[in-house]
Amino acid sequence: MCFKPDAPKIPDAPAVPDADAEAAKSRRANEMAAAEQQQGRAATIITTPLGAQDYGKNLKRTTIGGM
């Protein structure tokens, strides 16, 4: 004979909020605003519609030491 204990009862999952609920809409709006603020300076670099004009060119830059 094999005695197996009964499996513990698993509680029901909490209810999922409706996607159209006002709390869900305000939470998503707050998350989007926070994500926009986290982008920082990289999101504000502005170039011309043609992009960076000197991209790919070998520019002669001054160096420390004169080499």
BALOBA-1460 file (C-alpha; in Angstrom, 3 decimals):
// residues 67
<rec num="1" residu="m" x="0.000" y="0.000" z="0.000"/>
<rec num="2" residu="c" x="1.114" y="3.494" z="-0.812"/>
<rec num="3" residu="f" x="-0.058" y="6.440" z="1.204"/>
<rec num="4" residu="k" x="0.022" y="9.712" z="-0.734"/>
<rec num="5" residu="p" x="-0.801" y="12.944" z="1.016"/>
<rec num="6" residu="d" x="-3.362" y="15.118" z="-0.714"/>
<rec num="7" residu="a" x="-1.937" y="17.924" z="-2.828"/>
<rec num="8" residu="p" x="-2.249" y="21.345" z="-1.181"/>
<rec num="9" residu="k" x="-5.065" y="23.482" z="-2.504"/>
<rec num="10" residu="i" x="-3.855" y="26.268" z="-4.779"/>
<rec num="11" residu="p" x="-5.627" y="29.570" z="-4.203"/>
<rec num="12" residu="d" x="-7.437" y="31.162" z="-7.137"/>
<rec num="13" residu="a" x="-5.524" y="33.758" z="-9.118"/>
<rec num="14" residu="p" x="-6.463" y="37.386" z="-8.520"/>
<rec num="15" residu="a" x="-8.801" y="38.922" z="-11.059"/>
<rec num="16" residu="v" x="-7.150" y="40.573" z="-14.042"/>
<rec num="17" residu="p" x="-8.197" y="44.223" z="-14.385"/>
<rec num="18" residu="d" x="-10.154" y="45.153" z="-17.475"/>
<rec num="19" residu="a" x="-8.036" y="46.837" z="-20.174"/>
<rec num="20" residu="d" x="-10.578" y="49.643" z="-20.471"/>
<rec num="21" residu="a" x="-10.661" y="50.411" z="-16.761"/>
<rec num="22" residu="e" x="-9.757" y="53.970" z="-15.802"/>
<rec num="23" residu="a" x="-7.047" y="52.791" z="-13.414"/>
<rec num="24" residu="a" x="-5.419" y="50.769" z="-16.197"/>
<rec num="25" residu="k" x="-5.551" y="53.704" z="-18.604"/>
<rec num="26" residu="s" x="-3.974" y="56.088" z="-16.129"/>
<rec num="27" residu="r" x="-1.288" y="53.531" z="-15.208"/>
<rec num="28" residu="r" x="-0.382" y="53.037" z="-18.880"/>
<rec num="29" residu="a" x="-0.242" y="56.805" z="-19.401"/>
<rec num="30" residu="n" x="2.076" y="57.180" z="-16.395"/>
<rec num="31" residu="e" x="4.309" y="54.359" z="-17.667"/>
<rec num="32" residu="m" x="4.539" y="55.958" z="-21.118"/>
<rec num="33" residu="a" x="5.419" y="59.338" z="-19.607"/>
<rec num="34" residu="a" x="8.111" y="57.742" z="-17.447"/>
<rec num="35" residu="a" x="9.557" y="55.918" z="-20.474"/>
<rec num="36" residu="e" x="9.722" y="59.175" z="-22.452"/>
<rec num="37" residu="q" x="11.578" y="60.883" z="-19.606"/>
<rec num="38" residu="q" x="14.086" y="58.032" z="-19.337"/>
<rec num="39" residu="q" x="15.188" y="58.396" z="-22.966"/>
<rec num="40" residu="g" x="17.150" y="61.484" z="-21.991"/>
<rec num="41" residu="r" x="19.647" y="63.314" z="-24.166"/>
<rec num="42" residu="a" x="19.906" y="60.611" z="-26.827"/>
<rec num="43" residu="a" x="16.336" y="61.349" z="-27.871"/>
<rec num="44" residu="t" x="17.038" y="65.059" z="-28.355"/>
<rec num="45" residu="i" x="19.961" y="64.957" z="-30.794"/>
<rec num="46" residu="i" x="18.670" y="66.745" z="-33.869"/>
<rec num="47" residu="t" x="20.193" y="66.426" z="-37.331"/>
<rec num="48" residu="t" x="19.057" y="67.565" z="-40.764"/>
<rec num="49" residu="p" x="16.547" y="65.471" z="-42.736"/>
<rec num="50" residu="l" x="19.538" y="64.149" z="-44.685"/>
<rec num="51" residu="g" x="21.226" y="62.923" z="-41.509"/>
<rec num="52" residu="a" x="24.709" y="63.772" z="-40.340"/>
<rec num="53" residu="q" x="26.511" y="65.365" z="-43.278"/>
<rec num="54" residu="d" x="29.980" y="64.257" z="-42.171"/>
<rec num="55" residu="y" x="29.087" y="60.598" z="-41.569"/>
<rec num="56" residu="g" x="31.671" y="58.254" z="-43.054"/>
<rec num="57" residu="k" x="34.159" y="60.971" z="-43.990"/>
<rec num="58" residu="n" x="37.701" y="60.782" z="-42.712"/>
<rec num="59" residu="l" x="37.908" y="64.041" z="-40.812"/>
<rec num="60" residu="k" x="41.298" y="65.320" z="-39.772"/>
<rec num="61" residu="r" x="41.113" y="66.055" z="-36.078"/>
<rec num="62" residu="t" x="43.715" y="67.767" z="-33.975"/>
<rec num="63" residu="t" x="45.350" y="65.557" z="-31.396"/>
<rec num="64" residu="i" x="47.175" y="66.199" z="-28.201"/>
<rec num="65" residu="g" x="50.893" y="65.943" z="-28.821"/>
<rec num="66" residu="g" x="50.798" y="67.074" z="-32.438"/>
<rec num="67" residu="m" x="50.951" y="63.635" z="-34.046"/>
